[in-house]
Amino acid sequence: MLKKPRTGKNDNGSFRQTLLHSFWQVIRLPFRATGFFFRRLADIPLKNLIMMGVIALGLMLITLFVIIEATSQPKFCVSCHYMKPYFASWEHSSHKGIHCTMCHFEPGITGTVRGKFTALAMVANYFTGVYKKSKPWAEISDESCLREGCHQTRLLEGKVPFKEGIVFDHTPHLTEDRRGKTLRCTSCHSQIVQGSHMKVTEETCFLCHFKDQPAGAKMTGCTLCHQAPVANDSMEVIFDHTNLVAKEVDCQLCHGKMAAGEGEVPKERCSYCHAEAGKLEQFGETVKLHSIHITQNKVECNHCHNTILHRSIARTGSIKPDCQECHIDRHLAQYSLFSGQGAEGVLPQPSTMFHAGLGCKACHVILPDDWREHPALATTKAGQVSCSACHDDSYFKLYQQAKPIILQKIDSAQSRLNTVRQKYRSAAADSVLKTCAANLALLKQGSPIHNLNYSDHILQEINLSLDKLEGKRIAAVVPPDSASKNCLRCHYGQEDVSLTYKNKTFSHKNHFQGQKLSCTVCHTEEKPHHGKLKEGGFCMDCHHQSAAVSCEPCHSTQKNLFQASGPFASYSPDPMSAADLTCRDCHQVTGKKVDRPNASTCENCHEPGYWDSLLKIRTNNAQLLEELAYLTKSESLHPEVIAAKHLVETLIREGASGAHNPQVVHEILQKIKKQTESAVKPDTMGKK
């Protein structure tokens, strides 16, 4: 029998029925499987079911514990490559013995569960690559830091040392709003300092303390964080601030402004993290933005703000006053000397005051009398009142002693430079002379008083260059001992000064440079008599070591008067000098002691009564010297008065009322009295 052919209609109906049937079977499969499971489960005895449940629960808890413990290990955190820098900094930090989860999970089971879900999301982002679209970020709550066993007592400790000389108090920063902002531990302790972990970012401190703060504000008070350096038995300082603390001198009077930068927020910086137009429109809502970025979330301050530097502006060469952007810096030479730079061939040597962070305004505080009439044109000057603010009254005397010495050296160097310039003319000589002239110009323009030691080294280099140019033999320079070197830092130029000591001319040069004596041989180092001459006849320890020591180096005035030499060359020598007597004929030497002559000494050669005659004429001479003492204070330019003044000063230095040539001294004084009375009256001295 032949079969009927299939039609397309019937085929299509069969296919649809098969498709629907298959779909229904798939839907029923889970329910049938569940039903089958429970039917089979019902066949198992209850005792066996309970045992199976306990075993399954135990395996699940063990597995969960292993997973939680494994994922809580620091080494698991570093399995993501962007965690490697943080892991490296953690390994070298003070927290290296503490697991990451101790800080990054809040205390308690809730914090752990929340942390695990957050970490699970991070793992998912890592494997899916979603993390590439946003930067990884970690939050640490204050509860984690202040938990038991960690920093729970931090708020009770009060002020604690932060760095040398700087203290910090956690309590007000964490319990009170600071400038209207609620801070967290991580507001100051950063997680992203390169090479460190949870380190204090000092830039954050500076930004909060210095941004938009008026002068004298409590936030910018120096002693809020560190005390003025005061020397004591356990600490040496560059400059002892004891007097300044006692006088309550404002730190900024000397140090000036101590913050560089404004800490502003460029608007375009918001686009580093945000791309939504709505968020960028909130740029000016400062309170809201600080709440979101500081209190609610940990965002580094310097991600938004430009840095504020806390340093002395005087020591920041890159920071210039605004006026210098248009005008020539007319104080560049002064700044160069003060900072110890700018001279060719001379090593840098900053002034001690520059080293301590002082600026120009520390000394330039004296305003002219008419400054109120033209305040914009007023220029402050330095003077004695500038020194007394920080130093005692003797400090200005050091300046007065040093100024003429350094100026005389500059004049001598200029005179020598002019002479050598005319004598030597060649390309090599011109180069040397040009350098010397430039260095000398720096001294003249910059005023050497801004850095005496550096200025002196410049002068030494100039003279050394001229010596080489002239082919002179360069003598080896023997540096002073360490004690004398410290003395000369303040007592500039005293190694070349000659002065009068006990009516005798004393030369520092002979003793310091010639005999290589230290300053401390004659002067005390201990306070409060620092720098004073030692008590006792310590000079004799050197000068009277034997009877063969010459008297003339110290007693030249007495020698000149006795022999009629020097300023007394036009007079007659003492009769004993004409008879070839010497100092030792009257001044007997016993060991290191030199005896003054007396009546018995004179009676060895003279008749009785000579000593009384000598005393009488010496008494008359002493009275005349006392009458003419006003001449030593005279400022008269009258030639006769000037000559008389010099003679009177010399006879006073002789110290024996003319005993070394009494009759001649009496004649000189009588003559001076007559000449000065006829030339200028005593009550008009100093007015000519």
C-alpha positions in Angstrom: 0.0 0.0 0.0 1.3 3.4 -0.9 1.7 5.9 2.1 0.2 9.4 1.9 2.7 12.1 1.4 3.2 14.6 4.3 1.9 18.0 4.0 3.7 21.1 5.2 0.8 22.1 7.4 0.9 19.0 9.5 4.7 19.1 9.8 4.6 22.6 11.2 2.0 21.7 13.8 4.1 18.8 15.0 7.2 21.0 15.4 5.4 23.5 17.5 4.0 20.8 19.8 7.5 19.4 20.3 8.9 22.8 21.1 6.3 23.6 23.6 6.6 20.3 25.2 10.4 20.6 25.6 10.1 24.1 27.1 7.6 22.8 29.6 9.9 20.0 30.6 12.8 22.5 31.3 10.5 24.6 33.5 9.4 21.5 35.5 12.9 20.1 35.9 13.9 22.1 39.1 10.6 21.3 40.7 10.7 17.6 39.9 14.3 17.5 41.1 13.4 19.2 44.4 10.4 16.9 44.8 12.6 13.9 44.1 15.2 15.2 46.7 12.7 15.6 49.4 11.0 12.2 48.7 14.4 10.6 49.0 15.2 12.7 52.0 12.0 11.5 53.7 13.2 8.0 53.3 16.3 8.7 55.4 15.9 8.2 59.2 15.8 11.4 61.3 18.9 10.5 63.3 20.9 10.2 60.1 19.6 13.5 58.8 20.7 15.4 61.9 24.1 13.9 61.8 24.5 14.8 58.1 23.4 18.4 58.9 25.9 18.8 61.7 28.7 17.6 59.4 27.6 19.9 56.6 27.4 22.9 58.9 30.8 22.2 60.4 32.4 21.9 56.9 30.8 25.1 55.8 32.0 27.0 58.9 35.6 25.6 58.6 35.7 26.6 55.0 34.3 30.1 55.8 36.9 30.5 58.6 39.8 29.5 56.3 38.6 31.8 53.6 38.2 34.7 56.0 41.6 34.1 57.7 43.3 33.7 54.3 41.9 36.9 52.9 42.7 38.8 56.1 46.5 38.2 55.7 48.5 41.2 54.5 50.1 39.0 51.7 46.6 38.4 50.3 46.1 42.2 49.9 49.3 42.4 47.8 47.9 39.9 45.3 46.4 43.0 43.5 49.3 44.8 41.8 48.3 48.3 42.8 48.6 47.4 46.4 52.4 46.7 46.2 53.5 50.2 47.0 51.2 50.4 50.0 52.4 46.9 51.2 56.1 48.0 50.9 55.5 51.1 52.9 53.6 49.1 55.5 56.5 46.6 55.9 58.8 49.4 57.0 56.3 51.3 59.1 55.5 51.2 62.9 52.4 49.2 62.0 54.3 46.3 60.3 53.2 43.9 63.0 49.5 44.7 62.7 47.3 43.1 60.0 45.7 45.4 57.5 42.2 44.5 58.6 42.9 45.7 62.2 42.8 49.3 60.8 40.8 49.0 57.6 37.9 47.1 59.3 36.0 49.0 62.0 35.9 47.2 65.4 33.2 44.6 65.9 31.5 41.9 63.8 29.5 44.5 61.9 32.7 46.3 60.8 34.2 43.0 59.8 31.2 41.9 57.7 31.0 45.3 56.0 34.7 45.2 55.3 34.5 41.7 53.8 31.8 42.7 51.4 33.8 45.8 50.4 36.8 43.7 49.8 34.8 41.2 47.8 33.6 44.0 45.6 37.3 45.1 45.2 38.3 41.6 44.1 35.4 41.5 41.6 36.5 44.9 40.2 40.1 43.6 40.0 39.3 40.5 38.0 36.7 42.3 35.8 39.0 45.3 35.2 36.4 47.8 36.4 38.9 49.2 39.0 40.8 50.8 36.1 38.0 53.3 35.7 38.4 54.7 39.2 41.3 55.1 41.6 41.5 52.6 44.6 40.6 54.3 47.9 40.7 53.2 51.5 39.0 54.7 54.5 40.1 54.2 58.1 37.7 55.3 60.8 38.8 56.9 64.1 37.3 53.9 65.9 39.9 51.7 64.4 42.8 54.0 65.5 41.4 54.5 69.0 40.4 50.9 69.7 41.5 49.1 72.8 45.1 48.0 72.6 46.0 50.6 70.0 45.8 54.4 70.5 42.9 54.4 72.9 44.8 56.8 75.4 45.9 59.2 72.7 43.2 61.8 73.7 44.3 61.6 77.3 48.0 62.2 76.8 47.7 65.9 76.1 50.7 67.5 74.5 53.3 65.1 73.1 56.6 65.6 71.3 56.2 65.6 67.5 59.7 66.6 66.3 62.6 68.2 68.1 61.3 71.4 69.7 57.7 70.8 68.5 54.8 69.6 70.5 51.3 68.5 69.4 48.0 68.0 71.3 45.6 65.4 69.8 42.6 66.4 72.1 41.5 69.7 70.5 42.1 68.4 67.0 39.9 65.4 67.4 37.3 66.6 69.9 36.8 70.2 68.6 36.1 71.7 65.2 39.2 73.3 63.8 38.4 76.3 61.7 34.9 75.0 61.4 35.9 71.5 60.2 35.6 68.2 61.9 38.9 66.4 61.6 39.7 62.7 61.7 42.9 60.8 62.5 43.6 60.4 58.8 43.2 64.2 58.2 46.8 64.5 59.4 48.1 60.9 59.2 48.2 60.1 55.5 48.1 56.7 53.8 49.8 57.9 50.6 53.1 59.5 51.7 55.7 58.1 49.4 57.7 55.4 51.3 55.8 55.8 54.5 52.5 54.5 56.0 50.2 56.6 58.1 52.8 59.3 58.4 51.9 62.9 59.4 51.9 65.1 56.4 53.3 68.4 57.6 51.9 70.2 54.5 48.4 69.5 55.9 49.4 71.3 59.2 50.8 74.3 57.3 47.7 74.5 55.1 45.4 74.7 58.1 47.5 77.0 60.2 48.6 79.5 57.6 45.9 79.7 54.9 44.0 83.0 55.0 45.3 83.9 58.5 45.7 87.6 59.4 48.9 88.8 61.0 49.1 87.9 64.7 46.4 85.3 64.5 46.6 82.5 67.2 46.8 79.9 64.5 50.1 81.3 63.3 51.6 81.8 66.7 55.1 80.4 66.7 55.0 79.2 70.4 51.7 77.3 69.7 53.9 74.5 68.3 57.5 75.1 69.4 59.3 77.2 72.0 62.1 79.7 71.3 65.5 78.0 71.4 67.2 78.6 74.7 70.6 77.3 75.5 71.1 75.1 78.6 73.5 72.6 79.9 72.1 69.8 77.7 71.5 71.8 74.5 73.5 74.2 72.4 71.7 76.6 70.0 72.9 78.8 67.1 71.5 81.8 68.9 70.3 81.9 72.6 66.9 83.5 72.8 66.9 83.9 76.6 66.8 87.7 76.4 64.1 87.7 73.7 61.9 85.4 75.8 62.3 87.6 78.8 61.5 90.8 76.8 58.5 89.0 75.1 59.8 90.0 71.6 57.6 88.9 68.8 59.3 86.2 66.7 58.2 87.8 63.4 60.0 91.0 64.4 63.2 89.2 63.4 62.2 86.2 61.4 59.5 88.0 59.3 56.9 86.0 57.4 57.3 82.2 57.8 54.9 80.9 55.2 55.3 80.8 51.4 52.3 80.2 49.2 48.6 80.8 49.4 47.2 77.3 49.4 44.6 78.2 46.8 42.5 75.6 44.9 42.6 75.7 41.1 39.1 74.9 39.8 40.5 72.7 37.1 41.9 70.4 39.7 38.3 69.1 40.5 38.2 67.5 37.1 40.9 65.1 38.2 38.3 63.1 40.1 34.9 64.5 39.0 33.5 64.8 35.5 29.8 65.5 36.4 28.8 69.1 35.6 26.5 69.2 38.7 29.5 68.5 41.0 31.7 71.1 39.3 29.1 73.7 39.9 29.5 73.3 43.6 33.1 74.6 43.5 32.3 77.7 45.7 30.4 75.8 48.4 33.4 75.6 50.8 31.6 74.3 53.9 29.9 71.5 52.0 33.0 70.4 50.1 35.1 70.3 53.2 32.4 68.2 55.0 32.4 65.7 52.1 36.1 65.5 51.5 37.4 65.7 55.1 34.7 64.6 57.5 32.8 62.0 55.4 35.7 60.9 53.2 39.4 60.9 53.4 40.8 63.1 50.6 44.3 64.4 50.9 44.3 68.2 51.3 47.1 68.7 48.8 45.0 66.9 46.1 42.9 70.0 46.0 45.1 72.8 47.5 48.4 74.1 46.4 51.2 73.6 49.0 52.0 76.2 51.6 55.7 76.0 52.7 56.6 76.8 56.3 60.1 78.3 56.2 62.0 81.6 56.6 61.4 83.8 53.6 64.8 85.3 54.2 66.4 81.8 53.4 64.2 81.1 50.3 66.1 82.4 47.4 63.4 81.7 44.9 60.8 83.9 46.7 61.1 87.6 45.8 59.0 90.6 46.8 56.3 91.5 44.3 58.0 94.8 43.4 61.0 92.9 42.0 58.9 91.5 39.2 59.0 94.9 37.5 61.8 96.8 39.3 65.5 96.2 39.5 66.6 94.6 42.8 68.6 97.4 44.3 69.4 95.4 47.4 70.9 92.4 45.6 74.4 93.2 46.8 73.2 93.4 50.4 71.4 90.1 50.0 74.4 88.5 48.4 76.7 89.5 51.3 74.1 88.6 54.0 73.5 85.2 52.4 77.3 84.7 51.9 77.4 84.4 48.1 78.2 86.3 44.9 81.9 86.8 45.2 84.0 85.0 42.6 86.7 82.7 44.0 85.3 82.8 47.6 83.5 79.9 49.2 79.9 80.6 50.4 79.7 81.8 54.0 76.2 82.9 55.1 76.0 85.4 58.0 75.1 83.9 61.4 71.9 85.9 61.4 71.0 84.6 57.9 71.7 81.1 59.2 69.2 81.8 62.0 66.5 82.8 59.5 66.5 86.5 60.1 65.4 88.9 57.4 66.1 92.5 56.6 63.4 93.8 58.9 65.0 92.2 61.9 67.5 95.0 62.0 66.0 97.7 59.7 63.4 99.0 62.1 64.3 102.7 62.6 61.9 105.1 60.7 62.9 108.7 59.8 61.3 111.5 61.9 59.1 112.7 59.1 57.9 109.3 57.9 54.3 110.1 58.7 54.3 112.9 56.1 55.5 110.5 53.4 54.8 107.0 54.7 55.1 105.4 51.2 58.6 106.8 50.8 59.9 106.0 54.3 62.9 103.8 54.5 63.8 102.0 57.7 67.4 102.0 58.8 69.4 100.0 61.3 71.1 101.3 64.4 71.8 100.8 68.0 68.1 100.3 68.8 68.1 97.4 66.3 70.8 95.6 68.2 69.4 96.2 71.7 66.2 94.4 70.8 68.0 91.1 70.8 71.5 91.8 72.2 73.0 93.7 75.2 74.4 97.2 74.8 77.9 96.0 74.2 76.9 94.4 70.9 76.6 97.8 69.1 80.0 98.7 70.4 81.3 95.7 68.4 79.8 97.1 65.3 81.4 100.5 66.0 84.8 98.9 66.4 84.5 96.8 63.3 83.1 99.4 60.9 86.2 101.6 60.6 88.5 98.6 60.4 86.7 96.9 57.4 86.3 100.3 55.6 90.0 101.0 56.0 90.8 97.6 54.5 88.4 98.2 51.6 90.1 101.6 50.9 93.6 100.0 51.1 92.4 97.2 48.6 91.0 99.9 46.2 94.2 101.9 46.4 96.3 98.8 45.7 94.0 97.8 42.9 94.4 101.2 41.2 98.2 101.0 41.5 98.4 97.4 40.1 96.0 98.3 37.2 98.3 101.0 36.0 101.4 98.8 36.3 100.2 95.6 34.6 98.5 95.6 31.3 97.8 92.2 29.6 94.8 89.9 28.9 95.6 87.7 31.9 96.1 90.7 34.2 92.9 92.3 33.0 90.9 89.1 33.8 92.3 89.0 37.4 91.8 92.8 37.9 88.3 92.6 36.5 87.4 89.8 39.1 89.0 91.8 41.9 87.1 95.0 40.9 83.8 93.1 40.8 84.4 91.6 44.2 85.4 95.0 45.6 82.3 96.6 44.1 80.1 93.9 45.8 81.6 95.0 49.1 81.1 98.7 48.5 77.5 98.3 47.3 76.4 95.6 49.7 77.9 97.2 52.9 80.3 94.7 54.5 78.7 95.0 57.9 76.0 92.7 56.6 78.5 89.8 56.8 81.9 90.8 58.2 83.5 87.4 58.0 82.5 86.8 54.3 83.6 90.4 53.5 87.0 89.7 55.1 87.5 86.5 53.0 86.7 88.6 49.9 89.4 91.1 50.8 91.8 88.3 51.5 91.1 86.8 48.0 91.6 90.2 46.4 94.9 90.8 48.1 96.0 87.2 47.3 95.1 87.6 43.6 97.1 90.9 43.5 100.1 89.2 45.3 100.1 86.5 42.6 99.9 89.1 39.8 102.8 91.0 41.3 104.8 87.8 41.8 105.1 88.2 45.5 105.9 85.2 47.8 102.6 83.9 49.2 103.1 83.4 52.9 101.3 80.4 54.5 98.2 81.4 56.4 98.1 79.9 59.9 94.4 79.8 60.9 93.6 80.9 64.5 92.8 78.3 67.1 89.2 77.3 67.5 88.7 79.5 70.6 90.1 82.6 68.9 88.1 81.8 65.7 84.9 82.0 67.7 86.0 85.2 69.3 86.8 86.9 66.0 83.3 86.1 64.7 82.1 89.0 66.9 85.3 90.9 67.6 86.1 91.5 63.9 89.6 92.9 63.1 90.8 93.0 66.7 93.8 90.8 65.7 95.3 93.9 64.0 94.3 96.6 66.6 96.7 98.4 68.9 95.3 100.1 72.0 96.2 101.6 75.3 96.4 99.3 78.3 97.4 100.7 81.7 98.9 103.7 79.9 100.9 101.5 77.6 100.5 100.7 73.9 99.4 97.2 73.4 99.5 95.5 70.0 97.1 92.6 69.3 99.0 91.9 66.1 102.3 91.2 67.9 100.6 88.9 70.4 98.0 87.2 68.2 99.9 86.9 64.8 103.5 87.2 65.9 103.4 85.1 69.1 100.4 83.0 68.0 98.7 83.5 71.4 95.1 82.5 71.8 92.5 85.1 72.8 91.9 83.1 75.9 95.4 83.6 77.2 94.4 87.1 78.3 90.6 87.1 78.2 88.1 85.0 80.1 85.6 82.7 78.4 83.2 82.1 81.3 80.1 84.1 81.8 79.2 86.6 83.1 82.7 88.1 82.7 83.0 86.8 79.1 85.8 88.7 77.3 87.1 90.5 80.3 90.8 90.6 81.0 92.0 88.1 83.5 92.8 89.3 86.9 96.4 89.4 88.2 99.7 90.2 86.5 99.4 87.5 83.8 101.4 89.7 81.4 104.5 89.1 83.5 104.2 85.3 82.9 105.6 85.9 79.4 107.3 89.3 79.6 109.3 88.8 82.8 110.4 85.2 82.4 114.0 86.4 82.8 116.0 89.5 83.5 117.1 89.6 79.8 113.7 90.5 78.5 113.6 93.9 76.8 111.5 96.6 78.3 111.1 98.7 75.1 108.2 96.8 73.3 105.8 97.6 76.1 107.4 100.8 77.5 108.2 102.7 74.4 106.7 106.0 75.7 109.0 105.8 78.8 112.0 105.0 76.5 111.2 107.9 74.2 110.9 110.4 77.1 114.0 109.0 78.8 116.2 109.1 75.6 114.4 112.2 74.0 113.3 110.3 70.9 110.1 109.9 69.0 107.7 112.8 69.9 110.3 114.2 72.3 113.2 114.3 69.8 113.4 118.1 70.0 114.0 118.0 73.8 117.0 117.0 75.9 117.4 113.5 77.1 117.3 112.8 80.8 120.8 113.2 82.4 120.8 109.6 83.5 120.3 108.5 79.8 123.2 110.8 78.8 125.2 108.9 81.4 124.4 105.6 79.6 122.1 104.3 82.4 119.4 101.8 81.5 116.0 100.8 82.8 117.5 98.1 84.9 119.7 100.5 86.8 116.6 101.9 88.6 114.1 99.0 88.1 115.4 96.0 89.9 114.2 92.5 88.7 113.6 89.8 91.2 112.4 86.6 89.4 109.3 87.7 87.5 108.8 90.8 89.6 110.0 94.2 88.6 110.4 96.6 91.5 109.7 100.3 91.2 112.5 102.7 92.4 112.3 104.3 95.8 114.4 106.5 98.0 116.9 103.8 98.8 117.3 103.1 95.0 118.1 106.8 94.4 120.6 107.0 97.3 122.8 104.4 95.6 123.9 107.1 93.1 122.5 110.5 94.3 123.0 112.5 97.4 120.4 112.4 100.2 117.3 114.4 99.5 117.2 113.6 95.7 114.1 111.4 96.1 112.2 114.3 97.8 113.1 116.7 95.0 111.9 114.1 92.5 108.6 113.6 94.3 108.1 117.4 94.4 108.5 117.9 90.7 106.4 114.9 89.9 103.6 116.3 92.0 103.8 119.6 90.1 103.7 117.7 86.8 100.7 115.7 88.0 98.8 118.9 88.8 99.6 120.4 85.4 98.4 117.2 83.7 95.2 117.3 85.6 94.7 121.0 84.5 95.4 120.1 80.9 93.3 116.9 80.9 90.5 118.8 79.1 92.6 118.8 76.0 92.2 115.1 75.5 88.5 115.6 75.0 88.9 118.6 72.7 87.7 118.4 69.1 89.3 121.7 68.1 91.1 121.7 64.7 93.6 124.5 65.8 97.1 123.1 65.0 98.6 124.1 68.3 95.7 122.5 70.2 96.1 119.3 68.2 99.8 119.1 68.8 99.3 119.8 72.5 96.6 117.2 72.8 98.8 114.5 71.4 101.7 115.4 73.8 99.3 115.5 76.8 97.9 112.1 75.9 101.4 110.7 75.5 102.5 112.0 78.9 99.4 110.5 80.5 100.3 107.1 79.0 103.8 107.5 80.6 102.0 107.0 83.9 104.8 108.3 86.2 104.2 112.1 86.0 107.3 112.6 84.0 109.7 110.6 86.3 111.7 109.4 83.3 112.6 113.0 82.4 111.0 115.2 85.1 112.5 118.6 84.2 111.8 118.3 80.5 108.2 117.2 81.2 107.7 120.2 83.5 108.9 122.5 80.7 106.7 120.8 78.1 103.6 121.1 80.3 104.3 124.8 81.2 104.7 125.5 77.5 101.5 123.7 76.5 99.5 125.6 79.2 100.7 128.9 78.0 100.2 128.1 74.3 96.7 126.7 74.6 95.5 129.5 76.9 96.6 132.1 74.3 95.2 130.1 71.4 91.9 128.8 72.6 90.2 129.3 75.9 89.3 126.0 77.8 85.5 126.8 77.8 85.5 127.0 74.0 87.2 123.7 73.4 85.3 121.6 70.9 83.5 124.6 69.3 86.2 125.5 66.9 
